[in-house]
Amino acid sequence: MRIDRQDLKQHMQQCEFRTVVCPFHGCGRTVPSSSMPRHRRECQNVVVSCPLKGCGAVSTRGELDAHLENRVLMPQHLRLLVT
């Protein structure tokens, strides 16, 4: 595909093959812009809330399993599950 010089800037901003940097703190991964929606769903640096209603803790997706398996928090989590 041939792109005119005057259209190059717009093309570079919209091209699905341009690389973009993950916006989540600590990730820094570069992916094609067309792959960013998938990366956002899978990025381990996305901040998420604990899925147990009432816990209120937030962590990165990559640290969520450690939060859920934390033995100190387990009694609190068990209370949230039964109430």
C-alpha positions as CSV (number, residue, x, y, z in Angstrom):
1,M,0.0,0.0,0.0
2,R,1.3,3.4,-0.9
3,I,0.7,6.3,1.4
4,D,1.1,9.9,0.4
5,R,3.5,12.0,2.5
6,Q,0.6,14.3,3.8
7,D,-1.2,11.2,5.0
8,L,1.8,9.6,6.7
9,K,1.3,11.2,10.1
10,Q,-2.3,10.2,10.3
11,H,-1.5,6.7,9.2
12,M,1.3,6.4,11.8
13,Q,-1.2,7.3,14.5
14,Q,-3.9,4.8,13.4
15,C,-1.8,1.9,11.9
16,E,-2.7,-1.3,13.7
17,F,0.9,-2.5,13.3
18,R,2.5,0.5,15.1
19,T,3.9,-0.5,18.5
20,V,2.5,1.0,21.7
21,V,3.8,0.7,25.2
22,C,1.6,-0.8,27.9
23,P,0.3,2.1,30.1
24,F,0.2,0.1,33.3
25,H,2.9,1.0,35.9
26,G,5.8,-1.5,35.9
27,C,4.9,-3.3,32.7
28,G,6.6,-1.4,29.9
29,R,5.9,-4.1,27.3
30,T,5.5,-3.0,23.7
31,V,2.9,-4.6,21.5
32,P,1.2,-3.9,18.2
33,S,-1.7,-1.6,18.8
34,S,-4.1,-4.2,17.5
35,S,-2.9,-6.5,20.3
36,M,-3.3,-3.9,23.1
37,P,-6.9,-4.9,24.0
38,R,-5.8,-8.5,24.6
39,H,-2.7,-7.3,26.5
40,R,-4.9,-5.1,28.8
41,R,-7.0,-8.2,29.6
42,E,-4.0,-10.2,30.5
43,C,-1.4,-7.7,31.8
44,Q,-0.2,-8.7,35.3
45,N,0.4,-5.1,36.2
46,V,-3.3,-4.0,36.0
47,V,-4.7,-2.9,39.3
48,V,-7.7,-5.1,40.4
49,S,-9.9,-5.3,43.4
50,C,-10.2,-8.4,45.5
51,P,-13.1,-10.4,44.1
52,L,-14.5,-11.0,47.6
53,K,-17.2,-8.5,48.2
54,G,-16.4,-6.5,51.3
55,C,-12.6,-7.1,51.4
56,G,-11.7,-3.8,49.6
57,A,-8.1,-4.8,48.9
58,V,-6.5,-3.8,45.7
59,S,-3.4,-5.3,44.1
60,T,-2.0,-6.0,40.7
61,R,-3.4,-8.9,38.8
62,G,-0.1,-10.6,39.2
63,E,-0.3,-10.4,43.0
64,L,-4.0,-11.3,43.4
65,D,-3.4,-15.0,43.9
66,A,-0.9,-14.2,46.7
67,H,-3.5,-11.9,48.3
68,L,-6.2,-14.6,48.1
69,E,-3.9,-17.3,49.5
70,N,-2.6,-15.1,52.4
71,R,-3.0,-17.1,55.6
72,V,-3.3,-13.9,57.7
73,L,-6.2,-12.7,55.6
74,M,-7.9,-16.1,55.3
75,P,-10.1,-15.7,58.4
76,Q,-11.4,-12.4,57.1
77,H,-12.0,-13.9,53.7
78,L,-13.9,-16.8,55.1
79,R,-16.1,-14.5,57.1
80,L,-16.9,-12.6,53.9
81,L,-17.8,-15.8,52.1
82,V,-20.4,-16.9,54.8
83,T,-22.0,-13.5,55.3
